[in-house]
Amino acid sequence: MLLYWTCSITRLGSKEIKVYDEPGSPFQRLMENGALSREYKDALERRCALYNPVELQQNVNKAILRLRQRLAQANRIQTRERE
């Protein structure tokens, strides 16, 4: 999971002081923001609980492999047609 840090910069004379927030995913930041209603937050949390990040990554890797195989096959067919 990707975690992002946000930074606020305060100037003190010629010096800049950077203060970083706690790292969190975009989903975590959205949930902590307070801009969403409670029922919408609950619906998002239920939907997010359905997904397994490891399984999602495996599915993406399989899809990429299939695309590469199709591209290689298409390249072989084009090479035969030129001959």
N, C-alpha and C positions, 0 to 999 in steps of 0.2 A: 504494500500500500504506500502510495506517495504521501509524504507529509510536507507541508509548506510552512515556512516561517514568514510572518509579516513583521515589518519593521516600521517604527515611527522614529523620525529624526527630530531632535531638538537642538537648536543652536544656542550655544553659550559663548557669546563673543564671536571669536573666529573659529571656535571649536564646535564640531558636530558630535552629538552624543546619540548613538543608536540604541534603541530599546526594542528587543525582540519579544514577541508574544510566544506563548507555548506552542510547539508544533502541533498541527492537526490537519486532517484531511479536509477537503472542501465540504464533504458531508458533515463532518463534525463541526466545522465553523458555522455552517448553515443552521444546524440544530441549536448551537449556543447563541446565535445572533439575536433571537427574540422576535424576529419579524414574522414568524409563522404562527398560525393558530395551533392550539394544543391538538385538535383532531387531525389537522394536516400533518403535524409532526408524528403523531401515532401512526398514521397511514404510511408515511415514508419509512418509519422504523420497521413496520411489518413487512413492507416490500423489500427493504434492504436485508432483512433477516433471511429472506428466501434464497439469496445468492451466496454461493461459496466462492471466495476469491481464487482459491487454488483450482477449482473445477473450471471457472471462467477462463483462467490463464491457459489451462490445458486445451480447452476448446479453441481458443484463439490460435495457439500453436499448431493444432491439427489443421485448422482452416488455412493457415499460412503454408503449411507443408503441402496441402492439396493444391493450392494455387501455384506453388512452385513446380509441382509435378506437371500440372496442366500446361504451364508456360514452357517447360522443357519439352513436353510432347509436341506442342505447337511448333516450337523451333525445329524439332527433328522433321516434322512433316514439311515445313517450308524448305528445309535444306534438300529433302528428297525431290521436291517439285522443281527446284532449280537445276538439278542434274539432268 
